[in-house]
Amino acid sequence: MEEDISNKTIVVLVLLTVIISVLSTLVVISEISSLRVDDGSGRSDFSGSTSGQVSLEIVKAAEPSSATGHVTLMINPKE
């Protein structure tokens, strides 16, 4: 007959799982709280920006092309 895993081994594995989960959660929370939004303007107060405008133009290709593409993103300064 095969031997079963002992209760002590199961308890140790469960405790290690809980400890690793708690530590991982703390690391993620720490990283999230240290994030900072930077728009490149040197200021970090975004309380005034409540709206924006996005436009998208899709142009049909003249000829079928390969599986590559080109994306252009233009961000205009706030008027």
N, C-alpha and C positions, 0 to 999 in steps of 0.2 A: 504494500500500500504506500502511496505517496504521502509525504509529510505535508501538512498544511502550514501556512505561514503563521508564525506565532502572534499572539495578541500584542506583545510588546513591539514587534516589528510594525504592525499596523498602526499602533498608537504613535510611534515615532514618525512614520510616513505622514500621517494626518497632521501632526504638529508641525513638521517641516513644511507641508503644503500651506498651512495657515500662516506661518511666519513669513514665508516667501510672498504670499498674497498680500499680507499687510505691508511688508516692506516695499513691494512693487507699487502698491497704491499710494504710499507716502511719497515715493520718488516721482510718480506721475503728477500728484497734486503739487509738489514742490516745483516741478518744471512748468506746470501751467501757471502757477502764481508768479513765476519769474518772467513770463512772456511780456513783451512790450511791443506795441504797434508803432512803427516808424514809417512815415510817408516820405522821408527824405527832405522835408522842409525845415527840420530842426525843432519843430514844435510837437508837443505830445498831447495837446488838448483838442479833442475831436468833438467837443460838445456842440459846436455850431454846424457841423455837417450832418444834415438830416435827409438830404436827397441827392440824386445824381441822375445823369443821363447816359444811356448806353445805346449805341446804334450798331447794327450788324448788316453788312452787305454781302450777299452770297452771289458770286458771279460764276456762271456756267463756263467750264473750260472749253476752249475751242476744239481741242483734241483730247481723246482719252489719254491719261498719263499714268505713270506708275503709281505705286502705293505711297508716294511721298506727298507732302503738302507744305503749305506756307501760311503762316498766321502772322498778321500784323496787328499790334495793339497800340493805339494812340490814346494817351491820357492827357486831356486838356486841363489846364489850371482853372481853378474856380474863378468865375467872373464876378 
